[in-house]
């Protein structure tokens, strides 16, 4: 269909494209960002190997929606990372979760709700149309807990 080409003339704003042309649509779009962290925990009132202190490499996956701004972005991935690093990861990475999280059993099911709440609170302060659509928290590569906006808002 299209052959390989070398760009010789880099498109220039105000010459080849105007600022009002940067926003292509007015639709809500979901962007997603993943983070990993290592942490230790144990479960209370549980009869299985997880009652003993152990660790995981967790993966948190966020789905965040909003309307594109005047240059066509919903949210800069760097802004999501900043919230993660400053307001969420500090409680999780290389931590003993039973000490750093609120009083709860540190199950993936409890943790994913806490992570959702932290991200949701931070995003609402940024822009009112932002919505955390989902958060998945992988405890292992094949096991995760998930929470969705409609479950959090309708409960």
C-alpha positions as CSV (number, residue, x, y, z in Angstrom):
1,X,0.0,0.0,0.0
2,X,2.6,2.6,1.1
3,X,6.2,2.2,0.5
4,X,9.0,3.0,2.8
5,X,9.9,6.7,2.7
6,X,12.5,8.9,4.5
7,X,11.0,12.1,5.9
8,X,12.9,15.0,4.4
9,X,10.7,17.8,5.6
10,X,9.6,17.6,9.2
11,X,6.1,18.9,9.6
12,X,6.1,22.3,11.3
13,X,3.4,23.8,13.4
14,X,1.9,27.1,12.0
15,X,3.4,26.3,8.6
16,X,2.3,22.7,7.6
17,X,-0.4,22.3,10.3
18,X,-2.3,24.8,12.4
19,X,-2.9,24.5,16.1
20,X,-6.7,24.2,15.7
21,X,-6.1,21.0,13.5
22,X,-4.2,19.2,16.3
23,X,-7.4,18.0,18.0
24,X,-9.0,15.4,15.7
25,X,-12.1,14.5,17.7
26,X,-14.2,15.2,20.8
27,X,-14.5,11.6,22.1
28,X,-13.7,10.0,25.4
29,X,-10.6,7.9,25.1
30,X,-9.1,5.3,27.5
31,X,-5.3,5.3,28.0
32,X,-3.5,2.6,29.9
33,X,-0.3,2.5,31.9
34,X,1.4,-0.3,33.7
35,X,3.7,-0.3,36.7
36,X,5.6,-3.0,38.6
37,X,6.7,-3.2,42.2
38,X,8.2,-5.7,44.6
39,X,6.7,-6.1,48.1
40,X,6.3,-8.6,51.0
41,X,3.2,-9.4,52.9
42,X,1.3,-12.2,54.6
43,X,-2.4,-12.9,55.1
44,X,-4.3,-13.2,58.3
45,X,-6.9,-15.8,59.1
46,X,-5.9,-17.8,56.0
47,X,-4.8,-21.4,56.1
48,X,-2.4,-21.8,53.2
49,X,1.1,-20.9,52.3
50,X,0.3,-17.2,52.0
51,X,-0.2,-17.0,55.8
52,X,3.7,-17.0,55.9
53,X,5.7,-13.9,55.1
54,X,6.5,-13.9,51.4
55,X,7.0,-11.6,48.4
56,X,5.7,-10.9,44.9
57,X,6.6,-8.8,41.9
58,X,3.2,-7.1,41.4
59,X,2.0,-5.4,38.3
60,X,-0.6,-2.7,38.4
61,X,-2.5,-1.8,35.2
62,X,-4.5,1.4,35.0
63,X,-7.2,2.3,32.5
64,X,-7.9,6.0,32.6
65,X,-10.3,7.9,30.4
66,X,-11.0,11.5,29.6
67,X,-11.6,13.8,26.7
68,X,-8.8,14.9,24.5
69,X,-7.4,18.4,25.1
70,X,-6.7,21.1,22.5
71,X,-3.6,19.2,21.2
72,X,-5.3,15.7,21.1
73,X,-4.0,14.3,24.5
74,X,-6.2,12.8,27.2
75,X,-3.4,12.8,29.8
76,X,0.4,12.7,29.5
77,X,1.7,9.2,30.4
78,X,4.3,11.1,32.5
79,X,1.6,12.6,34.6
80,X,0.2,9.2,35.4
81,X,3.7,8.1,36.3
82,X,4.2,11.1,38.6
83,X,1.0,10.3,40.5
84,X,2.0,6.6,40.7
85,X,5.5,7.4,42.0
86,X,4.6,10.2,44.5
87,X,1.2,9.0,45.8
88,X,1.0,5.3,45.5
89,X,4.3,3.5,44.9
90,X,5.9,5.0,48.0
91,X,3.5,2.8,50.1
92,X,4.2,-0.3,48.0
93,X,7.6,-0.8,46.4
94,X,10.1,-2.8,48.5
95,X,7.8,-2.5,51.5
96,X,6.2,-4.8,54.1
97,X,2.6,-4.1,53.0
98,X,1.1,-5.1,56.3
99,X,2.9,-2.1,57.8
100,X,2.4,0.5,55.1
101,X,-1.2,0.0,53.9
102,X,-4.2,0.9,56.0
103,X,-5.4,-1.8,58.4
104,X,-6.6,-4.6,56.1
105,X,-5.7,-8.1,55.0
106,X,-3.2,-7.5,52.2
107,X,-5.1,-9.5,49.6
108,X,-4.9,-8.5,46.0
109,X,-8.7,-7.9,46.3
110,X,-8.2,-5.3,49.1
111,X,-5.1,-3.8,47.6
112,X,-6.6,-3.2,44.2
113,X,-9.5,-1.1,45.7
114,X,-7.0,0.9,47.7
115,X,-4.9,1.6,44.6
116,X,-8.0,2.6,42.6
117,X,-9.1,5.0,45.4
118,X,-5.6,6.6,45.5
119,X,-5.4,7.1,41.7
120,X,-9.0,8.3,41.5
121,X,-8.6,10.9,44.2
122,X,-5.4,12.2,42.5
123,X,-6.9,12.4,39.1
124,X,-10.1,14.2,40.2
125,X,-7.8,17.0,41.5
126,X,-6.1,17.3,38.0
127,X,-9.2,17.5,35.8
128,X,-12.9,16.7,36.5
129,X,-13.4,14.6,33.3
130,X,-10.8,12.1,34.2
131,X,-12.1,8.7,35.2
132,X,-10.3,5.6,36.4
133,X,-12.1,3.0,34.4
134,X,-10.3,0.0,35.8
135,X,-7.3,-1.2,37.8
136,X,-5.8,-4.7,37.6
137,X,-3.4,-5.8,40.2
138,X,-1.4,-8.9,39.2
139,X,0.1,-10.8,42.1
140,X,1.7,-13.3,39.8
141,X,1.9,-13.3,36.0
142,X,-1.3,-15.4,35.8
143,X,-3.3,-14.2,38.8
144,X,-4.9,-10.8,39.3
145,X,-7.7,-8.9,41.0
146,X,-9.6,-6.2,39.1
147,X,-11.9,-3.3,40.0
148,X,-13.9,-1.3,37.6
149,X,-15.3,2.2,37.9
150,X,-18.9,1.1,37.6
151,X,-18.4,-1.3,40.5
152,X,-16.8,1.4,42.7
153,X,-19.4,4.1,41.9
154,X,-22.5,1.9,42.2
155,X,-21.7,0.1,45.4
